[in-house]
Amino acid sequence: MWLKCWKRSELQPTHNDSIFKKDDIIIPVLGPMGAGRSTFINIAAGKAVTAVSDGLYPCTTEIIYLTVPCPNDTSRRVIFLDTPGFDNIDENGDASKVVSSIAAWVARSCGKDKKLAGVICLREIPLQGGRMPPSPNYLRELAGLCGKDAYQNIIMATTKWRVEGEVEIHHERELSRRYWGNMIKQGSRMVRFGGTYESAWDIVRPITEGKLHR
């Protein structure tokens, strides 16, 4: 298992990083600041390997990758990409920059023909400020970076469930109808992240199994 920060200044489109393998399963984890991207990856890894924000300042400002064995096939590896968070106010603009960075990272590190195995997009419950964010057009861009069954391999997960109250349930329903509704109609799934190792891999496993069976 290892961790590395990849900076835009390191981009060399003609150079492929030799540590990556053809059958690596690449899964970026996206979401706004405070959604728990780094926390999700730490829990999936089984240890604290990447810094977690205090909620005021972002810790992840560049793409960071973490390599862990694939639980359902330990001969293969899952490469989690911890990505910069984006602002709720101008989400599509910020998120599009992150998507472009992911595309450049994959092309540089794994070759231009490499596809993402899937995408995990996180949202904190209850919604920050109680407001529904803009429709996530960037997810369609990400689908273009995935291979076969692209939409089915985009997982939307709600995080930081402290109570299952009326406000929380309302925000979850609104996310499924107004925010992620179009993606769900095309085969994407919406789940809850329970904050445990088992819950993290319950979310990841459908992506890894889909990739392994192709």
Long-range contacts (C-beta under 8 A, 24 or more apart in sequence): 1-45, 1-49, 1-66, 1-67, 1-68, 2-66, 2-67, 3-49, 3-50, 3-64, 3-65, 3-66, 4-64, 4-65, 5-62, 5-63, 5-64, 6-62, 6-63, 6-64, 6-65, 6-105, 6-109, 7-62, 8-62, 8-101, 8-104, 10-108, 11-104, 11-108, 12-108, 13-104, 13-107, 13-108, 15-108, 16-108, 16-109, 16-110, 16-111, 17-108, 17-109, 17-110, 20-79, 20-109, 20-110, 21-77, 23-76, 24-67, 24-76, 24-77, 24-78, 24-79, 24-110, 25-70, 25-76, 25-77, 25-78, 25-79, 25-117, 25-207, 25-208, 25-211, 25-212, 26-79, 26-81, 26-106, 26-110, 26-114, 26-116, 26-117, 27-78, 27-79, 27-80, 27-81, 27-116, 27-117, 27-118, 27-119, 27-120, 27-204, 27-207, 28-80, 28-81, 28-83, 28-102, 28-116, 28-119, 28-120, 28-142, 29-80, 29-81, 29-82, 29-83, 29-120, 29-121, 29-122, 30-83, 30-86, 30-95, 30-98, 30-119, 30-120, 30-121, 30-122, 30-142, 31-85, 31-86, 31-121, 31-122, 31-123, 31-124, 31-159, 32-85, 32-86, 32-87, 32-88, 32-91, 32-123, 32-124, 32-128, 32-133, 33-58, 33-85, 33-86, 33-87, 34-85, 34-124, 34-128, 35-85, 35-122, 35-123, 35-124, 35-159, 35-160, 36-122, 36-124, 36-159, 36-160, 36-193, 37-82, 37-83, 37-85, 37-122, 38-82, 39-159, 40-120, 40-122, 40-157, 40-159, 40-193, 40-200, 41-66, 41-80, 41-82, 43-195, 43-196, 43-197, 43-199, 43-200, 44-68, 44-80, 44-197, 44-200, 44-201, 44-204, 45-80, 46-197, 50-82, 53-85, 58-84, 58-85, 60-84, 60-85, 63-101, 63-102, 63-105, 65-105, 65-109, 70-208, 70-212, 71-201, 71-205, 71-208, 72-205, 72-208, 72-209, 72-212, 73-208, 73-212, 76-212, 78-204, 78-208, 81-105, 88-128, 88-129, 88-131, 88-133, 91-133, 91-134, 91-136, 91-138, 92-134, 92-135, 92-136, 92-137, 92-138, 95-136, 95-138, 96-137, 96-138, 96-141, 98-138, 99-138, 99-141, 99-142, 99-145, 102-142, 102-145, 103-145, 106-145, 115-145, 115-146, 115-147, 116-142, 116-145, 116-146, 116-147, 116-153, 117-146, 117-147, 117-153, 117-207, 117-208, 117-210, 117-211, 118-146, 118-153, 118-154, 118-155, 118-206, 118-207, 118-210, 118-211, 119-143, 119-146, 119-153, 119-154, 119-155, 120-155, 120-157, 120-203, 120-204, 120-207, 121-154, 121-155, 121-156, 121-157, 122-157, 122-158, 122-159, 122-193, 123-156, 123-157, 123-158, 123-159, 123-175, 123-179, 124-158, 124-159, 124-160, 125-158, 125-159, 125-160, 125-161, 125-168, 125-171, 125-172, 126-167, 126-168, 126-171, 127-171, 127-174, 127-175, 130-167, 130-171, 132-174, 132-175, 132-178, 132-179, 133-179, 135-178, 135-179, 135-182, 136-179, 136-180, 136-183, 139-183, 139-188, 147-214, 148-214, 149-187, 149-210, 151-183, 151-186, 151-187, 151-188, 152-187, 152-188, 152-189, 152-210, 153-206, 153-207, 153-210, 153-211, 154-183, 154-188, 154-189, 155-188, 155-189, 155-190, 155-191, 155-203, 155-206, 155-207, 156-180, 156-183, 156-184, 156-188, 156-189, 156-190, 156-191, 157-190, 157-191, 157-192, 157-193, 157-203, 158-190, 158-191, 158-192, 158-193, 159-193, 159-195, 160-195, 161-192, 161-193, 161-194, 161-195
